Amino acid sequence: MQTLTPKQQGVLQFVEKYSIKNAFAPSLEEIKKHFKLRSVATVHQHLTTLEDKGFVKREKNQQRSIILQPIHQIMQPIISPFVAVPVFARKKLPLNQIICGDAIEIMRAMPTASVDMVVTSPPYDSIRDYKGFSLNLSAIGEEIHRVLKEGGVAAMVIQDQTKNFGKSLTSFRTIIDWCDRIGFKLFETVIYRKYGAEGAWWSKRFRVDHEYIPVFLKGERPQYFEKTHLKIPSKHGGKTMTGGGTRLTNGIRIATRPITINPMKCRGTIWEYLTAGDGSRLKHEHPATFPNQLPYDFIQCFCPKDGIVLDPFVGSGTTIVAAKNLGRSYIGIDIAPEYCTIAKKRMEIECSPSQQTRML
Ligand SMILES: C[S@@+](CC[C@H](N)C(=O)[O-])C[C@H]1O[C@@H](n2cnc3c(N)ncnc32)[C@H](O)[C@@H]1O
């Protein structure tokens, strides 16, 4: 266990608070000013100690060089040298905010086991130009796993790029990495069947009309599961049919009898969404949104009513609009300021009371 002097604790706390508020770390000059120190050399000294003790890392040749280290590595005595309390346990989550910054860095500043659900779609295979940002999906998985509560679920919309008649396999590799290395369970893989996508005619391959939504579970079992809203119409709903007799597990056979088919049935693992005409012109200023209904379905299914939903790649804000309209708290992160602005505008327009019941 590492101990810190009150001065070092003060510097660390300032860096934490500043990073959460601004989505980037303070410069040495700003730390100097805050603590009314005589020179940057003293700040440098404190940071070197914090780095030696594993609380922060520093990148070379960067003005804002401080990177806070993940909470699970950060233990320090607060009450007495014998009582270890995670430093970040006292830190507040940036609730109901859209934060502009790198998803990994922002999540690293969030407390462990603090979020109930993640609904997201990361950039993959450089398939689209999101203002030129790229991403390490493995590191993202680690942080998502850390910030999720026990029983929390992450639903991630993902596909593979096709190149020279072969798929990139990013989706499958990510699933295996997140489960085998990081420790998630794969609760299910939902197929998102897209209707209304532009009808390109590919002469040498299939037109792809689905994406994968692996549903990752942290821990033993989902903390919340409610699927009554996911019903779909039965093909033969309302008809009375006489089927074959049913054999029970104990071997007893129930005689053939007429059964009236329920008008609605439980949805399986193929979830269908119409993409044409989905959402506003403002939403489609973003190049790769998912359907408005999709996060409503997942949040109602896996997020407790007073829970917190995180989208680390919030884009135009589709997830957090749904979270807010469903009465959940939210955190949205995106690296591109332009998309954060779109998401903020959408929250203002689409979370008005008149909109709140539209997608339920
Ligand atoms: C597929 S889009 C998400 C779209 C969103 N689901 C919607 O419906 O609007 C992925 C987003 O990830 C953002 N992004 C890319 N790299 C990032 C990073 N390192 N940290 C945070 N966001 C990033 C992009 O700017 C883009 O908006």
The ligand as a Gaussian input file, in Angstrom:
#p B3LYP/6-31G(d) Opt

LIG

0 1
 C      -20.372000       4.704000     -34.420000
 S      -20.181000       6.303000     -33.793000
 C      -21.395000       6.359000     -32.522000
 C      -22.747000       6.816000     -33.007000
 C      -23.851000       6.794000     -31.958000
 N      -24.183000       5.441000     -31.551000
 C      -25.105000       7.475000     -32.502000
 O      -26.162000       6.844000     -32.629000
 O      -25.008000       8.663000     -32.808000
 C      -18.653000       6.264000     -32.941000
 C      -18.231000       7.570000     -32.283000
 O      -17.022000       7.341000     -31.563000
 C      -16.292000       8.575000     -31.519000
 N      -14.894000       8.265000     -31.154000
 C      -13.883000       7.794000     -31.942000
 N      -12.767000       7.602000     -31.214000
 C      -13.073000       7.941000     -29.938000
 C      -12.353000       7.958000     -28.718000
 N      -11.082000       7.577000     -28.655000
 N      -12.995000       8.366000     -27.604000
 C      -14.299000       8.775000     -27.638000
 N      -15.013000       8.804000     -28.767000
 C      -14.431000       8.380000     -29.903000
 C      -16.499000       9.141000     -32.913000
 O      -16.276000      10.535000     -32.904000
 C      -17.946000       8.726000     -33.215000
 O      -18.840000       9.782000     -32.948000

